[in-house]
Amino acid sequence: MSADLAAADVPVPDVVRRTPVTIAMVAGEASGDILGSGLIRSLRKRYPNARFVGIGGDEMIAAGFHSLVPMERLSVMGLVEVLGRLRELFAIRARLMDYLLANPPDVLIGIDSPDFTLGVEERCRKAGIATVHYVSPSVWAWRQKRIFRIARSVDLMLTLLPFEAQFYEEHQVPVAFVGHPLAERVPMEPDTAGARSALGLDQDRPVLAILPGSRAGEVERLGGLFLETARQLQAAHPDLQLVVPCINREREMQVRALADALEVRLPLTVVRGRSREVMAAADVVLLASGTATLEAMLLKKPMVVGYRLSNFSFAILSRLVKVPWVSLPNLLAGEELVPELLQQDATPEKLAAAVQERLDNSKERERLKEAFTGLHHVLRRNADERAAEAVSRLIEKDRSQ
């Protein structure tokens, strides 16, 4: 299947609307739960009497999904945590497979969480059940031999990013680029003034958003580095407002402890959650590599990416990674729009200089805004509808055979 789908609002034949179907879905994380809920609502337009069953969270359940086990039992991060839960995870997979093989759905859709979902997809496909994987693993970036397992496991891959679809086409894996749901939720023009007002920030003073990551290890490696960068910037520009959003109380306490350890007390605003609002309020964003770079791009914000790993981990990954950049804006653009200061280059001096350049250079900010706007349009494809259209075509193709 081509990555370029037909328009998402193409009318669906009445026979599709009347036909009862069972659609199995498996999501293991909050982001997958959100994707799944949007897909359920769009699929229900095509199949009003459809039954949705599998593993999902509160968002999917609110959309009419029946979860066989609580989704949070799959939401495990970190090697130690996974090892401690292996027996339970195997038991959940066995229970799920028993159900799916005894009650074969018309299609199984695994949403992200590839370590769990791809194994389920592979077994279902061998049993004759049509399979879809929604959200590509980073197979295009590293461990590219995983493409062979993916090819065995899925009848259709749904990607959020266009260069991912190109990779699958090159390897003859049926694929559809559906766009990124986040591009629908973020407005084309950010409300910077409104965000500053909501956060109690001065409208006339520059704002630096600092996002060292959401996990304890990331904050440990990057929090002090980013705060020292902010200290250097604030010493030269006392009017600079510094804001750090933290995902929970634990990360907030961790950031405050790192700030207290500095020789100079920073005029730091720390908020719980609200990372999108903080980035919307900013003139520049200093952040770790990850999904936050995509969100900052959609908000049209100049950014500087900094990241550090242990020297051992970095040495291994640098051999495995097959792409020239780590941040999504650069990967999407195919050029370096965003400075990436990694490992030994991630110093307070270099990070501060890169941030300062983006604070001072109005022409560069305008150039970035234009480039980021173009990329926003590329990703804004009505992902829920396009994904539902691709899935419905697979269902009908499978039924017609």
N, C-alpha and C positions, 0 to 999 in steps of 0.2 A: 504494500500500500504506500502511496506517495505521502510524504510528510506534509504536503500542501492539501489540506482538506477542502471540500466544497464549503460554501457559505453555511454557517451554523444554523441559519434560520430557514434552510430549505425545508418545506413541509414534509412531514413524515406520513407515508401512506396509512390509510385507515386500518388496513389489515395489521400493521404493526401496533397501532394503538389498541386494537381489540385483543391481541394475542396475550394470554397470561404467560408470564415468564418468572423464573426464579433467578435472581442475581446475587451471587455470593461475593462478599467483599471482606478483605482483611487489612486492617490498619493497626499499626503498633505504636504510633506517637500522636501527639496533639496536632501537629501539622497535617498528618495524614487524615485525622478525624475531620478537620476542616475541609480538606479536599474531598473526602468521601461524602460529606453532607451536601456540598454543592453538586456533586455528580449525581447523587440520589435524586435531588430535586429536578435536575434536568432530565434524567432518565424517566422519571415518573410522568413527565409531559408526553413521552413517547409510549410508555407502558403504564397506564393509570392503575392497573390491577397487579403490578409487579410485586413480588415478595423479595425483600432484601434481608439477607441473613449472613452471619459469619462472626467476625470480631471487629468491633468499633467502639467509639467513645460517645460521650454525651451529645456531641453535635450530630453525629449520624443517627443516634437513637431518637433525637428530637425530630429528625427528618423521616422517621418511620422504619428504622432499622432494628432488627432483632439480633442482639449480641449474645453469642453462646457462652462467652466468658468475659469478665471485665477487661477492657483494653489495657488498663494500667498494669495488668500482669505481664504484658509484653514490653512495657516501657522500661527497658533496662539499659543503662549506659555504663560503659567502663568494663574492662576485662575482668576485674575482681568480682564486680557485681554480677556479670553474666555467669561466671563460673559458679557462684554461689546459688544461682537459680536454674542451672542447666536441667536438673531433674524435672522441675516444674515446667520449664519451657518445652521439653520433650513430651511431657504428658499433655500439655495443651495442644501441641501439634498433632499428637496421636488422636486425641479426642476430635479435633477439627477434621482430620482426614477421615476418620470413621464416619463422621456425619456426612461429609461431602460425597464420599463414595457410596454411602447408603441412600443418599438423597441428591443425585447429581443435578447441579444447577445448569442453567443455560450458558452461563459464563461465570468464571471466577476472576475477580479483579483484585490483585495485590497492590496495595498503595504504599510505596516507599518501603522502609524496613526490609531491605533485600535479603539480609542474612536469614530472616524467618520466611518471608513470603515467597522467594524464588524456589525454595525447596517444596513448598506446598503447590506452587504453580507447576513445577516439573512433574510431580506425581499425578496431579489432576490431568495434565495434558496427556500423559501416558495412558490414562484411563478414558480418554476421549472427550474430556471436558474442555471447551474453549477457554483460553486464558489470556488475560491482559495484565500488563504491569504498568502502573501509573507512577511516574517520576523515575527517571533513569538514574541508576547508580552512576558514580563518576568513572565509569569504565573507559570513557574517552580520555581520561587524565592519567590513570594509573591502573595496574593490574588488568591490562587490556585483554588478556586471555579469558577473562570472565565472559567475554562476548559469546564464547562457544556454549557455556552453560545457559546463558540467557536465550540463545537461539533454540536450545532444546526445551526451554521452559515456557516460552510465550508465543502466542499467536499474533500478538500485537503489543508494541511498546508505545506508550503515550509519553511524550517528552514536553517539558516546560520551556526548553531553550532550543533555538533553531540549530545551533552547531551540534547538539546532541543528535538530532534527527539525521543530520548529514552523516554522522558516524555510523548510525545503524543502517542507513541506505547503502553505504559503502560495503557493509558486511552482510547485505541481503537479508536483514531482519525487518519484517513488516513494521512500519512506524508511522506515527502521526504526530506532528508538532501541533500542540493545542494552545500554546501560549501560557503565560504565568498568571495564576489567579491574583497574585499580589498586585499585578499591573492594573487590574480592574478596581482594586480597593483604594489604591493611592491616587489622588486626583492629579491631573496633568499639571496644575499650578498649585504648589504648596502654599498654605496660609501661614507664612512665617510670623506675621504680626499676631495672629490669633494664638499660635503656639506659645509665643513669648508671653503674651498676656496671661494665658492659662497657667504658665509655669512661674509667673511672678517675676519675669526678667525685664530688664530695662530695654526699651525698644531701640534706643539710640546707641547702645554699646555693643561691640562685636561679641559673638557667642561661639565658643568652641565646645562641641559635643565630644565626650570621651567615652568610648565603648570598648573596654578591654576583653569582652567576652562574657558568656553566661555561666561557664563552668568554673569550679573552684581552681582547677589547675591552670586554666587560661588567665584568670585574674591574678593568680600567684606569679605567673611568668611575665605578664604584661602590665598589670595594674601599677606597680611601682615605676616601671619604665614610662608609661604614659603620664603618670602624675609628675614625674621629674621633668618630662617634656613640657607639661603645662606650667610647671614652676618657672622654667627658663623663659617661656613665652610671656607669662604674667609679669615677670620681673622687668621685661622690656616694654610691656604694654599693660600697665596697671588697670586699665579700663576693661580688659578682656574678662568676660564672664565664662566660668567653667562649670559644665553640667555633666554629671555622670548618672545615667539610668542603670538601675540594678534589678535583676530579674526577681529577686526575693530578698528576705531579711538577711539570710546568711551572706549573700554576696554584698549587701549593703554594709554589713558589719566588717566584712573583709576589706572593702574599699576604704572605709573610714579608718581602719587600723593602719592601712598603708599610707593614708594621708597624714595621720598623726605621727608617723615615723619620719616624715620629712623634717629637715632642719627649719624650714620656713612654713608657717601655717598658710594654706591656700584658702582663698575665698571660694570654697567649693560648694556647689549645690548638688546634693545627692537625692535622687528621687527613686521611688519604688515603681518598677515597670515603666510605662509611658515612653519607651525608647523611640517610637516613631514620632511622637510629639517633640521629644528632645531634639531629634535630628531635624525635624521641620523648623525648629526655632534657630538652628545653628547657621553660622556663616561658613564654617568648615567642620568636618567630622574627622576625628582621629580614631581609628578603629582596627580591630583584629579582622583578619580575613574570614569570610563566611557569608551567610545569607544577608547579614546586615549591610554588606557592600551593595547588594542589589537594592535593598530598601533605600539606602542613601542615594543611589543613582536615580531611582524613581522619584525621589524628593528633589532631584536636581541639585544636590549638594556637592561642592568640591570636597574631596576626601583624601586622606593619607592613610595607607594601609601599613601596619607594622605587625610583625609576627616573629615569635621565637619558639623553638622546640629545644629539647636536649640535643646536644651535638650528635649523639648516636642516632636518634630518631631522624634528625635532619639529613644526616649522611645517607641513611637508607632511603628516605623519601625522595631525595634529590636524584637518586639513581632510578627510582621507579616512575616518577612523574614525567609524563610525556608532553606537557604543554608549557608554553613559555611564561605564563602568568598564573597567579593564584586567585586574583580577584575577578568576580563575575563581570564588572564593567569592561575590563580589559579583554576578557575572553569573548564577550559579546561583540565588542567593537573590532577585535582583531588588531588592536594597537594599544599602546600604553597611554590611556587617558588618565590613569590613576597611578601615582607613585607607589611602588611596593618596596618597602625597606624590610628585608628579611634577615633573620639570624644576626650575623656580625654587623650588617648594615643598620640594624634596628638599634640605634643609639639615640639618647635624648637630643644630642646636638643635630644629628641629621634629620630626625623627625621634626624638631622645632623649626629648622630651616625650611623644610618642605611645607609645613603648616603656614609659616609666615609668608612664604611666596604666594600661597593661595588666599591669604587674608588681604594681601596688598595689591594683587594683580587683577584689576577689574576686567580687563580684556580676556584673561584666561577664564575667569568665572563665566563670562558670557559665552565663550567658546564651548565650555563644558556643558552649560545649560542647553545649548543647541544640540550638542551630541547626545546628551542624556535624554532629551525630549524625543529625538529620533529613535533611540533604543526603546523608550517607553512605548512608542507606537508599535514597534515590532512585536513586543511582548503582549500588548493589549489585544487579545484575539477572542475574547469571550470564552475562556478556557472551559468552563463547566459545560457549555452548550456544544463546543467542538468535541470535547471528550465524549459526551453522551452520543453525539452523532456517530463517532468512530465506533463506539461500543455497539450501538444498535445495528450498524452495518455488519459487524462481525456476527452478531446474534442471528440476523436474518440470513446471512451467507451460510452459517453453520446449519440452520434449520432447513435451508433449501436443498442441502446435499443429501 
